[in-house]
Amino acid sequence: MIISASRRTDIRAFYARWFTNRIRHGSCVVINPFNSAQRYCIDMTMEV
């Protein structure tokens, strides 16, 4: 799985614990920075 999220923040430096928990949970919610009412649920399961 390739996750490209570097345009918004440095996840590895500042949010590593949160990111690890999200991978274990299998999903995360992303809020559009230009329209906070627009949200996306990202599936992070590692199914082959």
mmCIF entry with sequence, helices, sheets and N, C-alpha, C, O atoms, coordinates in Angstrom:
data_MODEL
# 
_entry.id   MODEL 
# 
_entity.id                         1 
_entity.type                       polymer 
_entity.pdbx_number_of_molecules   1 
# 
_entity_poly.entity_id                      1 
_entity_poly.type                           'polypeptide(L)' 
_entity_poly.nstd_linkage                   no 
_entity_poly.nstd_monomer                   no 
_entity_poly.pdbx_seq_one_letter_code       MIISASRRTDIRAFYARWFTNRIRHGSCVVINPFNSAQRYCIDMTMEV 
_entity_poly.pdbx_seq_one_letter_code_can   MIISASRRTDIRAFYARWFTNRIRHGSCVVINPFNSAQRYCIDMTMEV 
_entity_poly.pdbx_strand_id                 A 
# 
loop_
_entity_poly_seq.entity_id 
_entity_poly_seq.num 
_entity_poly_seq.mon_id 
_entity_poly_seq.hetero 
1 1  MET n 
1 2  ILE n 
1 3  ILE n 
1 4  SER n 
1 5  ALA n 
1 6  SER n 
1 7  ARG n 
1 8  ARG n 
1 9  THR n 
1 10 ASP n 
1 11 ILE n 
1 12 ARG n 
1 13 ALA n 
1 14 PHE n 
1 15 TYR n 
1 16 ALA n 
1 17 ARG n 
1 18 TRP n 
1 19 PHE n 
1 20 THR n 
1 21 ASN n 
1 22 ARG n 
1 23 ILE n 
1 24 ARG n 
1 25 HIS n 
1 26 GLY n 
1 27 SER n 
1 28 CYS n 
1 29 VAL n 
1 30 VAL n 
1 31 ILE n 
1 32 ASN n 
1 33 PRO n 
1 34 PHE n 
1 35 ASN n 
1 36 SER n 
1 37 ALA n 
1 38 GLN n 
1 39 ARG n 
1 40 TYR n 
1 41 CYS n 
1 42 ILE n 
1 43 ASP n 
1 44 MET n 
1 45 THR n 
1 46 MET n 
1 47 GLU n 
1 48 VAL n 
# 
_struct_asym.id          A 
_struct_asym.entity_id   1 
# 
loop_
_struct_conf.conf_type_id 
_struct_conf.id 
_struct_conf.pdbx_PDB_helix_id 
_struct_conf.beg_label_comp_id 
_struct_conf.beg_label_asym_id 
_struct_conf.beg_label_seq_id 
_struct_conf.pdbx_beg_PDB_ins_code 
_struct_conf.end_label_comp_id 
_struct_conf.end_label_asym_id 
_struct_conf.end_label_seq_id 
_struct_conf.pdbx_end_PDB_ins_code 
_struct_conf.beg_auth_comp_id 
_struct_conf.beg_auth_asym_id 
_struct_conf.beg_auth_seq_id 
_struct_conf.end_auth_comp_id 
_struct_conf.end_auth_asym_id 
_struct_conf.end_auth_seq_id 
_struct_conf.pdbx_PDB_helix_class 
_struct_conf.details 
_struct_conf.pdbx_PDB_helix_length 
HELX_P HELX_P1 AA1 ILE A 11 ? PHE A 14 ? ILE A 11 PHE A 14 1 ? 4  
HELX_P HELX_P2 AA2 ALA A 16 ? HIS A 25 ? ALA A 16 HIS A 25 1 ? 10 
# 
_struct_conf_type.id          HELX_P 
_struct_conf_type.criteria    ? 
_struct_conf_type.reference   ? 
# 
_struct_sheet.id               AA1 
_struct_sheet.type             ? 
_struct_sheet.number_strands   2 
_struct_sheet.details          ? 
# 
_struct_sheet_order.sheet_id     AA1 
_struct_sheet_order.range_id_1   1 
_struct_sheet_order.range_id_2   2 
_struct_sheet_order.offset       ? 
_struct_sheet_order.sense        anti-parallel 
# 
loop_
_struct_sheet_range.sheet_id 
_struct_sheet_range.id 
_struct_sheet_range.beg_label_comp_id 
_struct_sheet_range.beg_label_asym_id 
_struct_sheet_range.beg_label_seq_id 
_struct_sheet_range.pdbx_beg_PDB_ins_code 
_struct_sheet_range.end_label_comp_id 
_struct_sheet_range.end_label_asym_id 
_struct_sheet_range.end_label_seq_id 
_struct_sheet_range.pdbx_end_PDB_ins_code 
_struct_sheet_range.beg_auth_comp_id 
_struct_sheet_range.beg_auth_asym_id 
_struct_sheet_range.beg_auth_seq_id 
_struct_sheet_range.end_auth_comp_id 
_struct_sheet_range.end_auth_asym_id 
_struct_sheet_range.end_auth_seq_id 
AA1 1 SER A 27 ? ILE A 31 ? SER A 27 ILE A 31 
AA1 2 ARG A 39 ? ASP A 43 ? ARG A 39 ASP A 43 
# 
loop_
_atom_site.group_PDB 
_atom_site.id 
_atom_site.type_symbol 
_atom_site.label_atom_id 
_atom_site.label_alt_id 
_atom_site.label_comp_id 
_atom_site.label_asym_id 
_atom_site.label_entity_id 
_atom_site.label_seq_id 
_atom_site.pdbx_PDB_ins_code 
_atom_site.Cartn_x 
_atom_site.Cartn_y 
_atom_site.Cartn_z 
_atom_site.occupancy 
_atom_site.B_iso_or_equiv 
_atom_site.pdbx_formal_charge 
_atom_site.auth_seq_id 
_atom_site.auth_comp_id 
_atom_site.auth_asym_id 
_atom_site.auth_atom_id 
_atom_site.pdbx_PDB_model_num 
ATOM 1   N N  . MET A 1 1  ? 0.842   -1.158 0.000  1.00 0.00 ? 1  MET A N  1 
ATOM 2   C CA . MET A 1 1  ? 0.000   0.000  0.000  1.00 0.00 ? 1  MET A CA 1 
ATOM 3   C C  . MET A 1 1  ? 0.897   1.233  0.000  1.00 0.00 ? 1  MET A C  1 
ATOM 4   O O  . MET A 1 1  ? 1.869   1.293  0.752  1.00 0.00 ? 1  MET A O  1 
ATOM 5   N N  . ILE A 1 2  ? 0.578   2.208  -0.833 1.00 0.00 ? 2  ILE A N  1 
ATOM 6   C CA . ILE A 1 2  ? 1.294   3.482  -0.867 1.00 0.00 ? 2  ILE A CA 1 
ATOM 7   C C  . ILE A 1 2  ? 0.319   4.563  -0.435 1.00 0.00 ? 2  ILE A C  1 
ATOM 8   O O  . ILE A 1 2  ? -0.774  4.686  -0.988 1.00 0.00 ? 2  ILE A O  1 
ATOM 9   N N  . ILE A 1 3  ? 0.725   5.349  0.560  1.00 0.00 ? 3  ILE A N  1 
ATOM 10  C CA . ILE A 1 3  ? -0.101  6.448  1.052  1.00 0.00 ? 3  ILE A CA 1 
ATOM 11  C C  . ILE A 1 3  ? 0.660   7.746  0.831  1.00 0.00 ? 3  ILE A C  1 
ATOM 12  O O  . ILE A 1 3  ? 1.739   7.939  1.390  1.00 0.00 ? 3  ILE A O  1 
ATOM 13  N N  . SER A 1 4  ? 0.108   8.623  0.027  1.00 0.00 ? 4  SER A N  1 
ATOM 14  C CA . SER A 1 4  ? 0.728   9.917  -0.240 1.00 0.00 ? 4  SER A CA 1 
ATOM 15  C C  . SER A 1 4  ? -0.027  10.976 0.557  1.00 0.00 ? 4  SER A C  1 
ATOM 16  O O  . SER A 1 4  ? -1.139  11.366 0.200  1.00 0.00 ? 4  SER A O  1 
ATOM 17  N N  . ALA A 1 5  ? 0.589   11.430 1.629  1.00 0.00 ? 5  ALA A N  1 
ATOM 18  C CA . ALA A 1 5  ? -0.060  12.428 2.484  1.00 0.00 ? 5  ALA A CA 1 
ATOM 19  C C  . ALA A 1 5  ? 0.887   13.551 2.863  1.00 0.00 ? 5  ALA A C  1 
ATOM 20  O O  . ALA A 1 5  ? 0.580   14.334 3.762  1.00 0.00 ? 5  ALA A O  1 
ATOM 21  N N  . SER A 1 6  ? 2.018   13.647 2.206  1.00 0.00 ? 6  SER A N  1 
ATOM 22  C CA . SER A 1 6  ? 3.047   14.604 2.608  1.00 0.00 ? 6  SER A CA 1 
ATOM 23  C C  . SER A 1 6  ? 2.721   16.050 2.256  1.00 0.00 ? 6  SER A C  1 
ATOM 24  O O  . SER A 1 6  ? 3.391   16.959 2.747  1.00 0.00 ? 6  SER A O  1 
ATOM 25  N N  . ARG A 1 7  ? 1.729   16.288 1.433  1.00 0.00 ? 7  ARG A N  1 
ATOM 26  C CA . ARG A 1 7  ? 1.400   17.669 1.072  1.00 0.00 ? 7  ARG A CA 1 
ATOM 27  C C  . ARG A 1 7  ? 0.731   18.413 2.218  1.00 0.00 ? 7  ARG A C  1 
ATOM 28  O O  . ARG A 1 7  ? 0.731   19.644 2.230  1.00 0.00 ? 7  ARG A O  1 
ATOM 29  N N  . ARG A 1 8  ? 0.167   17.704 3.171  1.00 0.00 ? 8  ARG A N  1 
ATOM 30  C CA . ARG A 1 8  ? -0.562  18.356 4.260  1.00 0.00 ? 8  ARG A CA 1 
ATOM 31  C C  . ARG A 1 8  ? 0.249   18.494 5.530  1.00 0.00 ? 8  ARG A C  1 
ATOM 32  O O  . ARG A 1 8  ? 0.183   19.534 6.186  1.00 0.00 ? 8  ARG A O  1 
ATOM 33  N N  . THR A 1 9  ? 1.002   17.489 5.893  1.00 0.00 ? 9  THR A N  1 
ATOM 34  C CA . THR A 1 9  ? 1.739   17.524 7.157  1.00 0.00 ? 9  THR A CA 1 
ATOM 35  C C  . THR A 1 9  ? 2.822   16.451 7.154  1.00 0.00 ? 9  THR A C  1 
ATOM 36  O O  . THR A 1 9  ? 2.849   15.593 6.272  1.00 0.00 ? 9  THR A O  1 
ATOM 37  N N  . ASP A 1 10 ? 3.690   16.498 8.114  1.00 0.00 ? 10 ASP A N  1 
ATOM 38  C CA . ASP A 1 10 ? 4.723   15.477 8.275  1.00 0.00 ? 10 ASP A CA 1 
ATOM 39  C C  . ASP A 1 10 ? 4.202   14.441 9.267  1.00 0.00 ? 10 ASP A C  1 
ATOM 40  O O  . ASP A 1 10 ? 4.438   14.550 10.470 1.00 0.00 ? 10 ASP A O  1 
ATOM 41  N N  . ILE A 1 11 ? 3.496   13.440 8.757  1.00 0.00 ? 11 ILE A N  1 
ATOM 42  C CA . ILE A 1 11 ? 2.847   12.441 9.613  1.00 0.00 ? 11 ILE A CA 1 
ATOM 43  C C  . ILE A 1 11 ? 3.869   11.666 10.428 1.00 0.00 ? 11 ILE A C  1 
ATOM 44  O O  . ILE A 1 11 ? 3.664   11.438 11.620 1.00 0.00 ? 11 ILE A O  1 
ATOM 45  N N  . ARG A 1 12 ? 4.953   11.264 9.812  1.00 0.00 ? 12 ARG A N  1 
ATOM 46  C CA . ARG A 1 12 ? 5.939   10.451 10.509 1.00 0.00 ? 12 ARG A CA 1 
ATOM 47  C C  . ARG A 1 12 ? 6.561   11.203 11.687 1.00 0.00 ? 12 ARG A C  1 
ATOM 48  O O  . ARG A 1 12 ? 6.821   10.593 12.725 1.00 0.00 ? 12 ARG A O  1 
ATOM 49  N N  . ALA A 1 13 ? 6.804   12.494 11.557 1.00 0.00 ? 13 ALA A N  1 
ATOM 50  C CA . ALA A 1 13 ? 7.445   13.263 12.622 1.00 0.00 ? 13 ALA A CA 1 
ATOM 51  C C  . ALA A 1 13 ? 6.480   13.655 13.731 1.00 0.00 ? 13 ALA A C  1 
ATOM 52  O O  . ALA A 1 13 ? 6.861   13.657 14.902 1.00 0.00 ? 13 ALA A O  1 
ATOM 53  N N  . PHE A 1 14 ? 5.239   13.989 13.388 1.00 0.00 ? 14 PHE A N  1 
ATOM 54  C CA . PHE A 1 14 ? 4.331   14.568 14.376 1.00 0.00 ? 14 PHE A CA 1 
ATOM 55  C C  . PHE A 1 14 ? 3.130   13.698 14.749 1.00 0.00 ? 14 PHE A C  1 
ATOM 56  O O  . PHE A 1 14 ? 2.561   13.872 15.827 1.00 0.00 ? 14 PHE A O  1 
ATOM 57  N N  . TYR A 1 15 ? 2.738   12.768 13.882 1.00 0.00 ? 15 TYR A N  1 
ATOM 58  C CA . TYR A 1 15 ? 1.516   12.000 14.108 1.00 0.00 ? 15 TYR A CA 1 
ATOM 59  C C  . TYR A 1 15 ? 1.712   10.499 13.931 1.00 0.00 ? 15 TYR A C  1 
ATOM 60  O O  . TYR A 1 15 ? 0.783   9.807  13.514 1.00 0.00 ? 15 TYR A O  1 
ATOM 61  N N  . ALA A 1 16 ? 2.891   9.982  14.237 1.00 0.00 ? 16 ALA A N  1 
ATOM 62  C CA . ALA A 1 16 ? 3.189   8.561  14.004 1.00 0.00 ? 16 ALA A CA 1 
ATOM 63  C C  . ALA A 1 16 ? 2.270   7.649  14.800 1.00 0.00 ? 16 ALA A C  1 
ATOM 64  O O  . ALA A 1 16 ? 1.777   6.660  14.257 1.00 0.00 ? 16 ALA A O  1 
ATOM 65  N N  . ARG A 1 17 ? 2.024   7.950  16.070 1.00 0.00 ? 17 ARG A N  1 
ATOM 66  C CA . ARG A 1 17 ? 1.154   7.098  16.899 1.00 0.00 ? 17 ARG A CA 1 
ATOM 67  C C  . ARG A 1 17 ? -0.277  7.106  16.353 1.00 0.00 ? 17 ARG A C  1 
ATOM 68  O O  . ARG A 1 17 ? -0.905  6.052  16.246 1.00 0.00 ? 17 ARG A O  1 
ATOM 69  N N  . TRP A 1 18 ? -0.791  8.286  16.009 1.00 0.00 ? 18 TRP A N  1 
ATOM 70  C CA . TRP A 1 18 ? -2.136  8.398  15.441 1.00 0.00 ? 18 TRP A CA 1 
ATOM 71  C C  . TRP A 1 18 ? -2.227  7.582  14.146 1.00 0.00 ? 18 TRP A C  1 
ATOM 72  O O  . TRP A 1 18 ? -3.190  6.843  13.941 1.00 0.00 ? 18 TRP A O  1 
ATOM 73  N N  . PHE A 1 19 ? -1.218  7.721  13.276 1.00 0.00 ? 19 PHE A N  1 
ATOM 74  C CA . PHE A 1 19 ? -1.232  7.036  11.990 1.00 0.00 ? 19 PHE A CA 1 
ATOM 75  C C  . PHE A 1 19 ? -1.210  5.521  12.163 1.00 0.00 ? 19 PHE A C  1 
ATOM 76  O O  . PHE A 1 19 ? -1.926  4.805  11.464 1.00 0.00 ? 19 PHE A O  1 
ATOM 77  N N  . THR A 1 20 ? -0.394  5.034  13.087 1.00 0.00 ? 20 THR A N  1 
ATOM 78  C CA . THR A 1 20 ? -0.342  3.602  13.366 1.00 0.00 ? 20 THR A CA 1 
ATOM 79  C C  . THR A 1 20 ? -1.689  3.096  13.857 1.00 0.00 ? 20 THR A C  1 
ATOM 80  O O  . THR A 1 20 ? -2.143  2.029  13.442 1.00 0.00 ? 20 THR A O  1 
ATOM 81  N N  . ASN A 1 21 ? -2.328  3.853  14.736 1.00 0.00 ? 21 ASN A N  1 
ATOM 82  C CA . ASN A 1 21 ? -3.658  3.467  15.229 1.00 0.00 ? 21 ASN A CA 1 
ATOM 83  C C  . ASN A 1 21 ? -4.689  3.451  14.106 1.00 0.00 ? 21 ASN A C  1 
ATOM 84  O O  . ASN A 1 21 ? -5.554  2.576  14.079 1.00 0.00 ? 21 ASN A O  1 
ATOM 85  N N  . ARG A 1 22 ? -4.613  4.393  13.188 1.00 0.00 ? 22 ARG A N  1 
ATOM 86  C CA . ARG A 1 22 ? -5.557  4.444  12.063 1.00 0.00 ? 22 ARG A CA 1 
ATOM 87  C C  . ARG A 1 22 ? -5.368  3.243  11.150 1.00 0.00 ? 22 ARG A C  1 
ATOM 88  O O  . ARG A 1 22 ? -6.351  2.686  10.662 1.00 0.00 ? 22 ARG A O  1 
ATOM 89  N N  . ILE A 1 23 ? -4.127  2.829  10.907 1.00 0.00 ? 23 ILE A N  1 
ATOM 90  C CA . ILE A 1 23 ? -3.883  1.644  10.075 1.00 0.00 ? 23 ILE A CA 1 
ATOM 91  C C  . ILE A 1 23 ? -4.451  0.413  10.762 1.00 0.00 ? 23 ILE A C  1 
ATOM 92  O O  . ILE A 1 23 ? -5.077  -0.422 10.110 1.00 0.00 ? 23 ILE A O  1 
ATOM 93  N N  . ARG A 1 24 ? -4.242  0.286  12.071 1.00 0.00 ? 24 ARG A N  1 
ATOM 94  C CA . ARG A 1 24 ? -4.793  -0.856 12.812 1.00 0.00 ? 24 ARG A CA 1 
ATOM 95  C C  . ARG A 1 24 ? -6.315  -0.851 12.784 1.00 0.00 ? 24 ARG A C  1 
ATOM 96  O O  . ARG A 1 24 ? -6.942  -1.905 12.672 1.00 0.00 ? 24 ARG A O  1 
ATOM 97  N N  . HIS A 1 25 ? -6.909  0.334  12.886 1.00 0.00 ? 25 HIS A N  1 
ATOM 98  C CA . HIS A 1 25 ? -8.372  0.460  12.853 1.00 0.00 ? 25 HIS A CA 1 
ATOM 99  C C  . HIS A 1 25 ? -8.915  0.151  11.463 1.00 0.00 ? 25 HIS A C  1 
ATOM 100 O O  . HIS A 1 25 ? -10.004 -0.409 11.335 1.00 0.00 ? 25 HIS A O  1 
ATOM 101 N N  . GLY A 1 26 ? -8.171  0.507  10.427 1.00 0.00 ? 26 GLY A N  1 
ATOM 102 C CA . GLY A 1 26 ? -8.569  0.184  9.061  1.00 0.00 ? 26 GLY A CA 1 
ATOM 103 C C  . GLY A 1 26 ? -9.164  1.321  8.271  1.00 0.00 ? 26 GLY A C  1 
ATOM 104 O O  . GLY A 1 26 ? -9.504  1.142  7.102  1.00 0.00 ? 26 GLY A O  1 
ATOM 105 N N  . SER A 1 27 ? -9.303  2.500  8.879  1.00 0.00 ? 27 SER A N  1 
ATOM 106 C CA . SER A 1 27 ? -9.841  3.645  8.139  1.00 0.00 ? 27 SER A CA 1 
ATOM 107 C C  . SER A 1 27 ? -9.518  4.946  8.854  1.00 0.00 ? 27 SER A C  1 
ATOM 108 O O  . SER A 1 27 ? -9.128  4.957  10.021 1.00 0.00 ? 27 SER A O  1 
ATOM 109 N N  . CYS A 1 28 ? -9.689  6.034  8.130  1.00 0.00 ? 28 CYS A N  1 
ATOM 110 C CA . CYS A 1 28 ? -9.572  7.357  8.742  1.00 0.00 ? 28 CYS A CA 1 
ATOM 111 C C  . CYS A 1 28 ? -10.476 8.321  7.976  1.00 0.00 ? 28 CYS A C  1 
ATOM 112 O O  . CYS A 1 28 ? -10.844 8.066  6.829  1.00 0.00 ? 28 CYS A O  1 
ATOM 113 N N  . VAL A 1 29 ? -10.819 9.407  8.610  1.00 0.00 ? 29 VAL A N  1 
ATOM 114 C CA . VAL A 1 29 ? -11.659 10.437 7.995  1.00 0.00 ? 29 VAL A CA 1 
ATOM 115 C C  . VAL A 1 29 ? -10.770 11.627 7.656  1.00 0.00 ? 29 VAL A C  1 
ATOM 116 O O  . VAL A 1 29 ? -10.003 12.096 8.497  1.00 0.00 ? 29 VAL A O  1 
ATOM 117 N N  . VAL A 1 30 ? -10.875 12.109 6.429  1.00 0.00 ? 30 VAL A N  1 
ATOM 118 C CA . VAL A 1 30 ? -10.100 13.250 5.964  1.00 0.00 ? 30 VAL A CA 1 
ATOM 119 C C  . VAL A 1 30 ? -11.067 14.388 5.682  1.00 0.00 ? 30 VAL A C  1 
ATOM 120 O O  . VAL A 1 30 ? -12.069 14.212 4.990  1.00 0.00 ? 30 VAL A O  1 
ATOM 121 N N  . ILE A 1 31 ? -10.754 15.549 6.222  1.00 0.00 ? 31 ILE A N  1 
ATOM 122 C CA . ILE A 1 31 ? -11.586 16.740 6.021  1.00 0.00 ? 31 ILE A CA 1 
ATOM 123 C C  . ILE A 1 31 ? -10.929 17.617 4.959  1.00 0.00 ? 31 ILE A C  1 
ATOM 124 O O  . ILE A 1 31 ? -9.730  17.889 5.026  1.00 0.00 ? 31 ILE A O  1 
ATOM 125 N N  . ASN A 1 32 ? -11.710 18.053 3.990  1.00 0.00 ? 32 ASN A N  1 
ATOM 126 C CA . ASN A 1 32 ? -11.222 18.948 2.951  1.00 0.00 ? 32 ASN A CA 1 
ATOM 127 C C  . ASN A 1 32 ? -10.842 20.282 3.601  1.00 0.00 ? 32 ASN A C  1 
ATOM 128 O O  . ASN A 1 32 ? -11.696 20.896 4.241  1.00 0.00 ? 32 ASN A O  1 
ATOM 129 N N  . PRO A 1 33 ? -9.597  20.756 3.465  1.00 0.00 ? 33 PRO A N  1 
ATOM 130 C CA . PRO A 1 33 ? -9.192  21.999 4.114  1.00 0.00 ? 33 PRO A CA 1 
ATOM 131 C C  . PRO A 1 33 ? -9.874  23.247 3.552  1.00 0.00 ? 33 PRO A C  1 
ATOM 132 O O  . PRO A 1 33 ? -9.877  24.294 4.199  1.00 0.00 ? 33 PRO A O  1 
ATOM 133 N N  . PHE A 1 34 ? -10.447 23.145 2.362  1.00 0.00 ? 34 PHE A N  1 
ATOM 134 C CA . PHE A 1 34 ? -11.113 24.281 1.743  1.00 0.00 ? 34 PHE A CA 1 
ATOM 135 C C  . PHE A 1 34 ? -12.620 24.276 1.952  1.00 0.00 ? 34 PHE A C  1 
ATOM 136 O O  . PHE A 1 34 ? -13.283 25.291 1.736  1.00 0.00 ? 34 PHE A O  1 
ATOM 137 N N  . ASN A 1 35 ? -13.166 23.128 2.375  1.00 0.00 ? 35 ASN A N  1 
ATOM 138 C CA . ASN A 1 35 ? -14.600 22.999 2.610  1.00 0.00 ? 35 ASN A CA 1 
ATOM 139 C C  . ASN A 1 35 ? -14.781 21.997 3.754  1.00 0.00 ? 35 ASN A C  1 
ATOM 140 O O  . ASN A 1 35 ? -14.856 20.793 3.512  1.00 0.00 ? 35 ASN A O  1 
ATOM 141 N N  . SER A 1 36 ? -14.851 22.480 4.981  1.00 0.00 ? 36 SER A N  1 
ATOM 142 C CA . SER A 1 36 ? -14.872 21.597 6.148  1.00 0.00 ? 36 SER A CA 1 
ATOM 143 C C  . SER A 1 36 ? -16.106 20.699 6.222  1.00 0.00 ? 36 SER A C  1 
ATOM 144 O O  . SER A 1 36 ? -16.123 19.737 6.989  1.00 0.00 ? 36 SER A O  1 
ATOM 145 N N  . ALA A 1 37 ? -17.133 21.003 5.437  1.00 0.00 ? 37 ALA A N  1 
ATOM 146 C CA . ALA A 1 37 ? -18.315 20.146 5.407  1.00 0.00 ? 37 ALA A CA 1 
ATOM 147 C C  . ALA A 1 37 ? -18.084 18.906 4.549  1.00 0.00 ? 37 ALA A C  1 
ATOM 148 O O  . ALA A 1 37 ? -18.847 17.944 4.635  1.00 0.00 ? 37 ALA A O  1 
ATOM 149 N N  . GLN A 1 38 ? -17.048 18.917 3.730  1.00 0.00 ? 38 GLN A N  1 
ATOM 150 C CA . GLN A 1 38 ? -16.749 17.797 2.838  1.00 0.00 ? 38 GLN A CA 1 
ATOM 151 C C  . GLN A 1 38 ? -15.735 16.879 3.527  1.00 0.00 ? 38 GLN A C  1 
ATOM 152 O O  . GLN A 1 38 ? -14.606 17.280 3.808  1.00 0.00 ? 38 GLN A O  1 
ATOM 153 N N  . ARG A 1 39 ? -16.158 15.649 3.791  1.00 0.00 ? 39 ARG A N  1 
ATOM 154 C CA . ARG A 1 39 ? -15.317 14.676 4.486  1.00 0.00 ? 39 ARG A CA 1 
ATOM 155 C C  . ARG A 1 39 ? -15.277 13.381 3.703  1.00 0.00 ? 39 ARG A C  1 
ATOM 156 O O  . ARG A 1 39 ? -16.248 13.000 3.050  1.00 0.00 ? 39 ARG A O  1 
ATOM 157 N N  . TYR A 1 40 ? -14.149 12.716 3.777  1.00 0.00 ? 40 TYR A N  1 
ATOM 158 C CA . TYR A 1 40 ? -13.951 11.457 3.077  1.00 0.00 ? 40 TYR A CA 1 
ATOM 159 C C  . TYR A 1 40 ? -13.512 10.391 4.087  1.00 0.00 ? 40 TYR A C  1 
ATOM 160 O O  . TYR A 1 40 ? -12.678 10.655 4.953  1.00 0.00 ? 40 TYR A O  1 
ATOM 161 N N  . CYS A 1 41 ? -14.066 9.211  3.971  1.00 0.00 ? 41 CYS A N  1 
ATOM 162 C CA . CYS A 1 41 ? -13.620 8.078  4.784  1.00 0.00 ? 41 CYS A CA 1 
ATOM 163 C C  . CYS A 1 41 ? -12.684 7.257  3.906  1.00 0.00 ? 41 CYS A C  1 
ATOM 164 O O  . CYS A 1 41 ? -13.092 6.734  2.869  1.00 0.00 ? 41 CYS A O  1 
ATOM 165 N N  . ILE A 1 42 ? -11.427 7.146  4.329  1.00 0.00 ? 42 ILE A N  1 
ATOM 166 C CA . ILE A 1 42 ? -10.402 6.439  3.566  1.00 0.00 ? 42 ILE A CA 1 
ATOM 167 C C  . ILE A 1 42 ? -10.231 5.039  4.132  1.00 0.00 ? 42 ILE A C  1 
ATOM 168 O O  . ILE A 1 42 ? -9.960  4.870  5.321  1.00 0.00 ? 42 ILE A O  1 
ATOM 169 N N  . ASP A 1 43 ? -10.390 4.040  3.279  1.00 0.00 ? 43 ASP A N  1 
ATOM 170 C CA . ASP A 1 43 ? -10.186 2.641  3.669  1.00 0.00 ? 43 ASP A CA 1 
ATOM 171 C C  . ASP A 1 43 ? -8.693  2.359  3.680  1.00 0.00 ? 43 ASP A C  1 
ATOM 172 O O  . ASP A 1 43 ? -8.021  2.557  2.668  1.00 0.00 ? 43 ASP A O  1 
ATOM 173 N N  . MET A 1 44 ? -8.163  1.899  4.812  1.00 0.00 ? 44 MET A N  1 
ATOM 174 C CA . MET A 1 44 ? -6.738  1.631  4.943  1.00 0.00 ? 44 MET A CA 1 
ATOM 175 C C  . MET A 1 44 ? -6.461  0.158  5.233  1.00 0.00 ? 44 MET A C  1 
ATOM 176 O O  . MET A 1 44 ? -5.423  -0.177 5.804  1.00 0.00 ? 44 MET A O  1 
ATOM 177 N N  . THR A 1 45 ? -7.377  -0.718 4.845  1.00 0.00 ? 45 THR A N  1 
ATOM 178 C CA . THR A 1 45 ? -7.150  -2.148 5.060  1.00 0.00 ? 45 THR A CA 1 
ATOM 179 C C  . THR A 1 45 ? -6.154  -2.647 4.017  1.00 0.00 ? 45 THR A C  1 
ATOM 180 O O  . THR A 1 45 ? -6.104  -2.142 2.895  1.00 0.00 ? 45 THR A O  1 
ATOM 181 N N  . MET A 1 46 ? -5.377  -3.628 4.399  1.00 0.00 ? 46 MET A N  1 
ATOM 182 C CA . MET A 1 46 ? -4.340  -4.153 3.517  1.00 0.00 ? 46 MET A CA 1 
ATOM 183 C C  . MET A 1 46 ? -4.777  -5.472 2.910  1.00 0.00 ? 46 MET A C  1 
ATOM 184 O O  . MET A 1 46 ? -4.124  -6.497 3.106  1.00 0.00 ? 46 MET A O  1 
ATOM 185 N N  . GLU A 1 47 ? -5.867  -5.450 2.179  1.00 0.00 ? 47 GLU A N  1 
ATOM 186 C CA . GLU A 1 47 ? -6.352  -6.650 1.511  1.00 0.00 ? 47 GLU A CA 1 
ATOM 187 C C  . GLU A 1 47 ? -5.656  -6.806 0.173  1.00 0.00 ? 47 GLU A C  1 
ATOM 188 O O  . GLU A 1 47 ? -5.436  -5.828 -0.541 1.00 0.00 ? 47 GLU A O  1 
ATOM 189 N N  . VAL A 1 48 ? -5.312  -8.032 -0.160 1.00 0.00 ? 48 VAL A N  1 
ATOM 190 C CA . VAL A 1 48 ? -4.634  -8.304 -1.426 1.00 0.00 ? 48 VAL A CA 1 
ATOM 191 C C  . VAL A 1 48 ? -5.629  -8.769 -2.449 1.00 0.00 ? 48 VAL A C  1 
ATOM 192 O O  . VAL A 1 48 ? -5.256  -9.052 -3.588 1.00 0.00 ? 48 VAL A O  1 
# 
